[in-house]
């Protein structure tokens, strides 16, 4: 039997402990008269921004293993437009507990994720999503952190990596912010 070199084994073990969390705020929504908050649709700007964020995820190979979406129409519509840009047959699960909730409640939902999921994506709302992102950051330095701390606009997307064997071990202040992009920041790069 051939022995696996230590460096290869350590890299494999490390990747088995890596958890990636993608936080996507819903795209810009409209405010039509007489429509309750949960039923608000995307605005034209949101319908343009969501596919842009999906294309970014696809280009960077940031395909989630699991997706949790708030039951609000604007989050569901954001997911449908993002999903069209991603490879493979991805399904999302509607999670009522991430609609209009706190960072602490979002973290509780995240911690319940099965260990077989390495990359989890949450599509939700502010202020909970922004508060969670700020709490998870291990460092507040660097271009991505500065932008996130300044503002978490609609269709803002943050990607965090955690060195954790399962989601229950995710802790505030332990997330390595890999990127924070917005439709506006992507437009500047084009």
C-alpha positions in Angstrom: 0.0 0.0 0.0 1.4 3.4 -1.0 1.6 6.0 1.8 0.1 9.4 1.2 2.6 12.2 1.7 2.1 14.2 4.8 1.6 17.5 2.9 -1.1 15.9 0.8 -2.8 14.4 3.8 -2.7 17.8 5.7 -4.2 19.6 2.8 -7.0 17.0 2.5 -7.7 17.3 6.2 -7.7 21.0 6.1 -10.1 21.1 3.1 -12.4 18.7 5.0 -12.5 21.2 7.8 -13.2 24.2 5.6 -16.7 25.7 5.7 -17.6 28.4 3.2 -20.5 30.7 3.9 -21.9 32.9 1.1 -24.2 35.7 2.3 -26.3 37.4 -0.4 -28.6 40.2 0.3 -31.7 40.2 -1.9 -31.5 42.4 -5.0 -33.2 45.9 -5.1 -36.9 45.6 -4.5 -39.9 47.7 -5.5 -42.3 49.3 -3.1 -45.7 49.0 -4.9 -48.7 50.5 -3.1 -50.9 48.0 -1.3 -48.3 45.2 -1.4 -47.3 43.7 2.0 -43.5 43.5 2.7 -43.1 39.8 2.2 -44.7 40.1 -1.3 -42.6 42.9 -2.6 -41.2 42.1 -6.1 -37.8 43.1 -7.5 -37.3 46.5 -9.1 -35.9 46.7 -12.6 -32.5 47.4 -11.0 -32.8 44.3 -8.9 -33.7 42.2 -12.0 -30.4 43.4 -13.6 -28.3 43.0 -10.5 -29.2 39.4 -9.5 -27.9 37.7 -12.7 -24.7 39.8 -12.4 -24.1 38.4 -9.0 -24.9 34.9 -10.3 -22.4 35.3 -13.1 -19.8 36.4 -10.6 -20.4 33.3 -8.4 -20.2 31.1 -11.5 -17.0 32.7 -12.8 -15.3 32.3 -9.4 -16.6 28.8 -9.0 -18.5 29.7 -5.8 -21.3 27.2 -6.3 -23.1 26.4 -3.0 -23.9 22.8 -1.8 -27.0 24.2 -0.1 -29.0 27.3 -0.4 -31.4 28.8 2.2 -33.8 31.5 1.0 -36.1 33.7 3.0 -39.7 33.3 2.0 -40.0 36.9 0.8 -40.8 37.2 -2.9 -37.7 39.5 -3.4 -35.3 36.9 -2.0 -37.0 34.0 -4.0 -36.8 36.1 -7.2 -33.2 37.0 -6.5 -32.4 33.3 -6.2 -34.2 32.4 -9.4 -32.1 34.9 -11.3 -28.8 34.0 -9.6 -29.6 30.2 -10.1 -29.8 30.6 -13.9 -26.2 31.6 -14.0 -24.8 28.7 -11.9 -23.9 25.2 -13.2 -25.6 22.0 -12.1 -28.9 21.2 -10.7 -29.1 23.4 -7.6 -32.1 23.5 -5.3 -32.9 25.9 -2.6 -34.9 25.5 0.6 -37.2 28.2 1.8 -36.3 29.0 5.4 -38.9 31.1 7.2 -36.6 31.8 10.1 -34.3 34.0 8.0 -37.0 36.5 7.1 -36.7 39.8 9.1 -34.5 38.3 11.8 -31.4 39.1 13.8 -27.8 38.1 13.3 -28.1 35.7 16.2 -31.1 33.9 14.8 -29.3 33.6 11.4 -26.3 32.1 13.1 -28.5 29.6 14.9 -29.9 28.5 11.5 -26.4 28.2 10.0 -25.2 26.1 12.9 -28.0 23.6 12.2 -26.5 22.9 8.7 -25.5 19.3 8.0 -21.8 18.6 8.1 -21.9 17.2 4.5 -22.5 20.8 3.3 -19.2 22.5 2.7 -20.5 25.7 1.0 -23.7 27.2 2.3 -25.5 30.2 0.8 -28.0 32.3 2.6 -30.2 34.8 0.7 -31.7 37.2 3.2 -32.3 40.7 4.4 -30.8 43.6 6.3 -30.2 44.5 9.0 -29.7 40.9 10.1 -27.4 39.8 7.2 -25.2 42.9 7.5 -25.0 42.5 11.3 -24.1 38.8 10.9 -21.4 39.6 8.4 -19.8 42.2 10.6 -19.9 39.8 13.6 -18.3 36.9 11.7 -15.3 39.0 10.4 -12.0 37.9 12.0 -10.3 41.1 10.6 -11.6 44.5 9.8 -8.7 45.4 7.6 -8.4 45.2 3.8 -10.4 46.5 0.9 -13.3 43.9 1.2 -13.7 44.5 4.9 -13.7 48.3 4.5 -16.4 48.1 1.9 -18.5 45.7 3.9 -18.2 47.9 7.0 -19.2 51.0 5.0 -22.4 49.6 3.5 -24.0 46.3 2.7 -26.3 47.3 -0.2 -28.9 45.2 -2.0 -27.3 42.3 -3.9 -24.2 42.7 -1.8 -22.4 39.3 -1.6 -19.9 38.3 1.2 -17.9 35.1 1.2 -16.4 33.8 4.4 -14.2 30.8 5.1 -14.1 29.0 8.5 -11.7 26.4 9.7 -14.4 24.2 11.3 -15.3 20.5 11.1 -19.0 21.3 11.1 -21.3 24.2 11.0 -22.2 24.0 14.7 -18.6 25.2 15.4 -19.0 28.5 13.6 -18.2 31.4 15.9 -18.3 35.2 15.6 -14.9 36.7 14.9 -13.6 33.6 13.2 -14.6 34.1 9.6 -12.0 35.0 7.0 -13.7 37.4 4.6 -12.6 36.2 1.2 -14.5 38.8 -0.8 -17.2 41.3 -0.6 -18.7 42.5 -3.9 -21.7 44.5 -5.0 -23.2 45.2 -8.4 -21.6 48.6 -8.3 -18.1 47.3 -7.5 -18.4 44.7 -10.3 -19.4 47.4 -12.7 -16.3 49.4 -11.8 -14.1 46.4 -12.7 -15.7 46.0 -16.2 
